[in-house]
Amino acid sequence: MKKQLTILAAGVLALSASALTIVKDGKSAATIYVNAPISDKTIPIVGSTADKMAEDELAKRVLRTAVDDFNYHIKKMSGAKLPVVCNTKPAGNAISLEISKAEKDEFTIKSTKEQLVISGRDGFAIAYGLYEVLSRLGCDWVFPGPTGEVIPRKSTVTTGSYTVTSEPDFVVRCPWYPGNTKKHSTAELKNFAMWKLRNKMQLTRYNHPLVMIGGHVSSALIRKYQKLFAKNPDMYALVRNIDGSFVRRGPQLETTNPKVIAMIEDYIRAMFKKNKWPNDKKVCIGVGPADGGGYSESIESQMASSGRLDPATGNKDFTDLQVLLCNTLLERLEKEFPNLHLGFYLYSNHADFPVRYKPNPKIVLVIADISYSRLHSTLEEHIKTRRYYKSILEKWKNTPNVKFFRGYNWNLAENILPYSKLIMWGDDLPYYKSLGVLGVYNETTKGTSNLAIGNYIEAKMLWDTKLQWRDVLKTFCKNAYGKAAKPMEKYYTAITLRQSEAGMEAGSFHAFRLIYDMDFVKQARQWFAEARKLAETDVEKERIRIAELSLTTLEDHLKFKEAFNSFKFAEAKTLFEKIMNDLKVEIDKRENIVSPGGYSYFRRFHQDSVDMAYKYSQPPYSIVYPIPDKLKTMFD
């Protein structure tokens, strides 16, 4: 059950007569007593390292990191550093960190005149309690990195008198960067890990035994069992070529083939053996198809399937075949592995509710909403694809199957223009909670310029889905921009409502000219100008500069499209190169400000057409006739 009790208003803590003073006149006045398992090492910064680490060891490292980080904030706040003592009974003014019998990630804070006690079942929960205390002292973390740190200055620090017990709405709260140190600098990875921890999120999604291990596994199976496939090509999907002929090939499998079933059984047994798991371990292994298309059109698959088309993709729906595969495997393996669960992504051409087969209760769903509008929430009734998506989820709601959500924090196929997930997270996270979704682990791309506010609201609402996005937006703007909060709030609200009301189903770059125009850019520029005048500190001005980058890209993009569509190809090429160069300047800083993926998308969708249009509009070539948008035609 969700617990969220606060005794004595947080806003008057500093004025309380019974407040605990931890720093007085720039000197430490309290000691941190750690009576919980703690490491002498801090957290690993690469997600895969955290994934492989034993949970108790990671919890100890998280606590060490949080204690050090708490002192980092207190020192920046006041100039003082609090002494830290381990395994000693608290005495005098004390911040005591203790183990308690509580729910996972639940923490309790009891603050009195003499002592502040933070308790939880392990280092994770106690760390979240430490960050709650910092938040009540006025700290915030609006985006990853030092520029996103909000730390007030005060020579005397008092914690106030209050009691609070809190636990999260989602067991799993773990956005993650795809890729490794080749794609992200060490600083970017470290800053992201710290930002997650400070916002009470997790370093690894494997905080629940049924988080799916593996996802798109068909390609991996083909690599692992190459010799078997060479001898039995009928294990590959039967795929139609462009000329109408059929061929057996990957990356998909012939899931109705008994040899494929036996192979996956072998794969599951090998996983148990490799990881030295007992046969009764509760675990979810992914057995989903490879990413993309290429599903089998064999008679066997067609006879076992629903015959339905997916209305979002236009392709044959594969959901029933995937459920049949899972049902068959679970039935065959139930005695050998009594707590085995099998999972797949509810996604792409297997994103629906089965028509023919009742799902085994031990099928785990990982919901991914890539096929539907990337600009709207599930509850926005005017969006057809989202209405259909919701109808699917409402059917799964009535099943006992465990569910997780694995979405995306950006507008796929575009990540450099203004983008808002405020309504999307504001609607969807409470809705997913109502469906019984246990956790959220988003694939997350970098891009503070256009994604910071959406990431912030996601972080806050993963802990507490009762929050309202407009209230969280006010908090973000107040903490990030100080006296410049109001014009910045107007800007974020405007792009949020524009995006929602435009009713575009598609994402990428192509819909933006139908959402924004130069009048909007002009108004937004006025808000940013006002914000710059009101901002008081250099860091507030830098945050405003970062936020305005995506607006500048939008303005250049609108000019670029106008020039291109008006056959002014030389001008379009100049604007295209300006956008690319401006983005690269920020990307080369390696500070998480602009998305390298967005840069790649822009080049991918526009480079060839820009180059070819420019080439054939210059001597020795010329434009003979600019074809108008409307052209009279007749049938011959």
N, C-alpha and C positions, 0 to 999 in steps of 0.2 A: 504494500500500500504506500502511496506517495505521502511523504512526511515533509512538511514545510511550516514549522512553527517559529515565530520570532517574538520574543518577549522584550519589550522596550524598543521603541523605534530606532532604527539604525541611524537616522538622520540627526539624533541628539546625543549620540554616544560620546562625543568629545566634551559635552557639557555636563555629563553625568557626574554627580558627586562621588560615586563609587567606581569611577573609571580606573582601570589599571594603567599606570604609566610605565611604558617600556623604554622610552627615551625622554630625558629631561635636559633641556638646554644644550642639545647636541651631544649628550653623553649617555651611554647605555645605562638603563635603570632596571633591567630585567635579564634573566638568563633563560635560554631555551633548554629544557630537559627532555631528552629523547629516551623514552622507555618503550620503544618499539624496535623491531628488527630493522637495522639500517646498514647500508653498505658504505665503504669508503670510496666507491666509484660512482660516477654519475651515469645518466642514461645514455644508451647508444643513440646515435642520431640517424642511422639508416634503418628504415622500417623492417627490412628483412632480418636484420640482426635482432631486433626486438621480438619479431615473430618466433624466432628459434630459441629464445631465452626462456628458462623456466620461470613460471609466473611469480614464485616467491622471490627469486633473485631479482627479477625486474621490479617488483614492489619495493625491495630494499633500495635499489638504485633510484627509483622515483622519489622515495622519501629523502635520500641524501640530496638529490637535485633540488627538491622543493625547499628543504631547510637552507641550503646555500642560496637559493633564489630569494627566499624570504629575507635573508640578511642583505642580499644585494639591493632589494627594494628599500629596506629600512635605512641602509647607508646612503642611497641616493636621495631619500626623503629627508634625512636628518643629519647625515654625516657620521652617525654612530653605527657600530656593528655589535650585535648581541653575542655574548659568549654562548657556546653550545657544549652541553655536558650530556654524556650518555650513561644510561643505567644507574642513575642516581636519584634518590628521593628529592622531589622539588622542595625548595626552601626560599623564603623571601618572595620578591616579585618574580613570578615564574610563568613562562609559557610551556605547558606540559603536554607532550605528545604521547598518547597512550593507546594501547590495544583494547578493543571492546568487542562484545558479541553483538554485532550489528549486521544488517544486510550488506551485500556487496556494494561498494562505492558510497554507502551511506556514512555520513559523518555527523558528529555532534560537537557543538562549541558551547562551552560554559565560561562566561567571562565575568569575573567579580573584581573587587578592588585589589585583592591579593594575587589572584591567579587566573590565567586563561588556559583552559583545558580543551584540547582538541583530540577527539577519540574516533576510532574507526577500526574495522576488522583487519586492516593491513596498511602498508605504506601508501597505496593508491588513495584510499579514503582520507587518510590523515593529510596527504598532500592537497587534496581538494579543499579540506578544511582550512589549511594555511592560506590558500588563494582566496577563499571566502573572506578571511580576516583582512587580507590586503585590499580586496575589493571594497570592504566596508571602511577602510582607511582612505579611500579615494583613488586607488590604483585601477587601471584598466589596460587592456591589450587589444587595441582596435585592429591591428593586423600584425603579421610576423615581423620581427626585426626591431632594432632600437628605436626607429622612427615611430613605430606603433605603440611604444610604451608610454603610458600615461602615469606619471608618478608625481604627486603633489609635493611641495617643499614645506617642511615644518620642523622647527627645532625641538619641539616637544610632541611626543606621539603617545596618545592614549587610546585604549581599545574600547572603552565603554563597558557597560554592564548589560549583558543580554545572554539569552540561551536560544540556540537554533539547532534544529535537527533537519537534515535535508538528504534526499536521495534522488537519483535521476529517473526520468521517465523512460529512458532507453538503456538497456544493459550494455549495448555496444554503441560507441560514439567515436568513430575513427575515420575521419577523412584521410586520404593518403595520396601522396605524389606517385604517379607511375614513373618508372625509370630508376636510375641509380646515380652515382656521383658523376657519371659522364653527362647527364642531363641537368644536374643540379650541383651548385657549388656546395662545399662543406658548410659555409655560412648559411646558405638558404635552407639546407636540411636541418641544421641546428636550430635556426630561428623558427622554422615550422614546427619542429618537435616541441620546443619551449612554448610556442603560442598555443598549441593543443593542450599541453599540460596545464598552463595557466588558466585556460578556459574550461577546465574540468573534463577534457576529452582524453582519449587514450592513444598510446603509441602503437598499439597493435590491435587488430580487430578480433584476435582470438581470445576474447574474454568470455566467451560462452562456448560450451563443448559442441554445439551444433552449428557454429559458423562453418560454412562449407570450405573444405580443403580442395583447391582446384576449381576450375570453372569450365572453360572451353577445353574439354579433354580429348576429343576425337583425334586431333592432330598429334597430341602427345602419345596416344595409344598406337597410332600408325608408326611413329618413330620407334617406339619401344618394341613393337612386335613386327618389325619389317619382314623378317623371314617368313612369318606366318602369313602375312598378306601376300607375299610373293608366291606362295604355294596355293593360296586360296583367294584369288582376286574377287570372288563373289562376296567377300566380306566388305568390299568397298560399296558405296552407294552407286546405284545405276542412274547415270546422269545423261540428259539429252544434250547433244551438240547443237550448234547453230543450224547445221544442215539437216537436222531431224534425226540423225542416227544416235544410237545409245552407246555409252562406254562406262566401264566400271572405273571409278577414280575417287580419290579423297578430295577434300579433307573430311567429308562426312562418311558415316558407316551405314551398312545395311543392318539396321537395328533389329530386324525380325529374324536374322540369320542365327541359328543355334550356336554356330562357331563364334560369332561376335559376343553372344551372351556368355559363353564359356571363357572367352578371352577377358572380358571385364571382371568376371569372378576371379580369375587368376590375378588380375591387376589389383583387386581389393585385398586379396590374401597377401600379395606381395607388400602392400602398404602396411598392413598390420605387422608383418614380419620385419620389415625395414625399420619401423618406428618402435619395435619391441612393445607393441600394445597388447594387453590381455584381450582375449576374444570377447569379453563382456564390456569393453570400453565403449562409452557413449561418444560417438563421433559421426560427423557427416562428411561423406566423400562425394565430390562432384562427379557426375557422369553425363554432363551435358554435351551437346554437339559442338563442333568447331564454330568459331565466329564466322559469320557470313552465310552464303547460300550453298547450293550444291546438294540438296537433300535428295534422297532416293526416290525415283519414280517407278520402281519395280512394281510388278503385279502384287507381290507380297506386301509391300509398304502401302500401296493404295487400298488393298483389301482390309488392312489393319487400321487404316487412318479414318478420319471423320469425313474426308472429302470436302472439307470447308476451306474457303479462301480467307486469308487474313486481310481485313478491310484496310488496314494501315499500309501494308507493304504490297498487297496485290498478289502475293505468293501463296502457295499451298500451305495451310496451317499444319504445323508439325507437333502441336501440343499433345494430342492423343498418343502419338507414337512415343513421345518422350515419357509420358506417364506409364504407358504399357511397358517400356523398357525398365523403368524403376520398379514397377509392381512385380514384374517377373523376377528381377534380381533379388528384391527383398524377400519374396516368397521362397526362393531357392536358398538363400543365405541365412534365413531367420534363426534356425537352430544353431548354426555355427557361430553367428555373430548377433546375439539377441538384442543388442542396443545399437546396431548399425542403422544409420539414416543415410539416404542418398538424396543429392540435391541437383538442381539445375537452375539456370537463369530464366526467369519468366520475362521473355525478351525476344525481340526479332520475330522469327516465324514460329516460335514456341512460347507465345506471350498470352495465350488465352486460357479459358477454362475447358477442361476435357468434356467431350460430348459422349464418348462411348465407354470410358473407363472411370471407375471410381478411384480416386487417388488413395494409395496406401497412406495411412496416417504418418508413416515414417519418411515420407517425402518432404524435404525442406525446400522452400521456395526462396529464391533470391530475386526480388523484384527489381527490374531495371526498365525505366520508362523512355528509352531512346526513340521508340517508334512514334511517339506522340508529340504534340506541340511542345517545343522547348522554350516557349515564351509565356506559358500559362500554367496555372495550378490545376489540380485535378477537380477542384470545386467550381471552376469558372464555367458555368453552364453554356455559355455562348460558343464554346470551343468543341467542335464535333469529336475530334480525336480524343480529347480528354474525357468527354462524356462516355465514349466507348470504353476507354481505359478504366474508368470508375465502375462501369457495369461488370467488368471482369473481376475487379478486386472485391466487389460486393458478393460475388459468388464464392470466391476463395475465403471470404470472411467467415462463412458458415462451415468451414472444414476445420479439423483439428491440426492441420499442418502448420509447422513452425515457419515463420516468415521473417525475412530480413529485407532491407531496402539497400540497393547498391546503385546509386544514381550518379549524377555529375554536377559539378558546381558551376559549369559554364555553358554557354550557348554553343553546342557542338557544331563544328565546321566554321566557327567564327569566334574569336576571342580578343578583339581589340576595340570594339565599339561599346558605347554605354549599354549596360545590361543589368537588369534587376531581377533578383530572386526573392524580393521581399514578400510579395503576395504568394509566390510559389511556396516558400518555406512556411510563411504564416498560415497558409491553408493546409499544406500537405503534411507537415510533421504532426499536428494534432490529429489529422485524419488517419495517418498511418498508425499512430498510437491507438486510435479507436478500433482499428482492424486487428490489433494484437501483434503488430510488428515488433520484434524484440530489439532490433538494433539497426543502425544506419552506418554504412561505411561507403562514403562517396569517393569516387575517383575525382581527384582534385587537381586542377591545373593552376599554375602561378598566374598572377595578374592583379596586383593590388590596386592598380588604377581603376579598373572597372568591376572588380569582384570583392573588394574589402568589405563593403557593407553587407552583402549577401552572405559571405562567410561568417561574419560576426553574428548575424541573426541566426544562422544555422547553429553555431556553437551554443548560443544562449538557449535556444529552444530545444536542443537535444537534451538539455538538463530539465527544462521546465516548459512543457508545451502549452501551459496556460498563459504564457506571455503573449502580448499583442504586438504585431510587427511595427505598428506606428509608435508604440511606447519604446520599443527597443531602438528604433531609428532615432528618437529624441535623445536617448542615452548615448548612443554612438556619436551623434553630432555634438552634443554638449561636451563629451570627454575628448573627442578628437580635435574639435575646432574652437572650443572655448566660446568667446563672444561672437564668433563667426558662425555659430551653430544654426541660426535661423535661415540665412540664405542657402546654406548647404543642405538643410533639411528640405527646403523648397525644391532644390535641384533633384535630390534623390526621390522625393515624392512625385515630381513631374515625370521623370523617366519611368517610374513604376507604373503610374496610371496611363501614360502614353502607350507603353508596351501592352498593358492589359486590355485597354479599350480598342486598340487597333485590330485585334481579332485575327492576327496572322497565325496560321498553322505552321508555317515553315520557319526554319532558322537560317543559318548561314548569313551571308552579306546581302542577299537579294531582297529581303523584305524591308530593309532599313529605310529605303527611300519612301516607303509607304507608311512609315511610322513617324519619321522626323523630317523636318524641312529647315530652311535657313532662318525662318522666323523663330523656330524653337532654339536654334543655335544662338541667335542674337539675344533672346531672353536669358538663356543659360549663362552667356558671357556676362550679363549684367549681375546675375547672382554671384558668380565667381569674383567679379570686380568688387562687389560689396563685401564679400567674405574676406578678400585680401586686406581691405581697409580696416575691418573689424578685428582681424587676427592680431594677437599681442606678442606671440613668441615665434621664434624662427621655426620651431618644429611644427607649430600649427600652420604656418605659411607653406612649409614643405608638404604637409599632408594635403593642403588645398592644391598645390602644384601637381601632385601625383594624381589627384582625382580629376583634374582638368585635362590631363593627357588624353583620356579616351574621348572627351568632347572635341579636342583639337583634331583627333583622328576622324571623328564623325564629320566635322566640317570639311576636312580635306577629302573624305570619301564622297560626300555629297557633290562637291565641286568636280571630283574625278569622274563620277558617273554622269554628271550633266555634260561635261566636256566630251566624254566618250560617246554618249548618245546623240550629241550634236555634231558628230563627225570631226571634232577638233582633236585629232589624235595626237598631235605634237604636244598640245597642252595637257591632254590626258596622261601621256607618258611622263611629263615633268611632274605632275601631281602624284602619279603612282610612285615614282622614284623618291619624291619627298616623303611620302608615307613610309616607305620601306626604310629610308635612311633614319627618319625620326625614331621609328620603333627600334632599330638596331642600336642606336645610341643608348637607349634605356636597357635593352636586353644585355648589352655588353657590360653593364655595371654589375650584373649578377646579383641583383638585390630584390628580385621577386616582383618588380614593379610592372613589367609588361610581359605578356605571355609569348615565349618563343613559338609555341604552337599556333598562336594567332597570326604571327608573322609568316609562318609557313603556309597557313591556310590562304592568306591574302595573296601570296606569291603563286600558290597552286591554282587558285581560281581566276587570276587576272593576268599573270605574266605573259602567257602565250598570246592571248588575244590582244594585249597592249602592243607587244612587239610586232605582231603580224599586221595589225591595223596601221601602226606607224610606218612600217616598211612599205606597204602598198599604197600609202597616201602621199609618199614623197617621191621626187624624181628618181628614176625615170618613169615612175608610175604616177597616176593621179586619180582623184575621185571623179568619176564620170557623172554620177547622179546620186545624191544622198537620198536614200529611200525613206519616205516619211513614215510616221507611226501609223497613219491611216492611208491606205492605197486603194483606189478604185479598181475593181477586178470584174471579170466576166467569165462565164463558162464558154468554152470553145468546143 
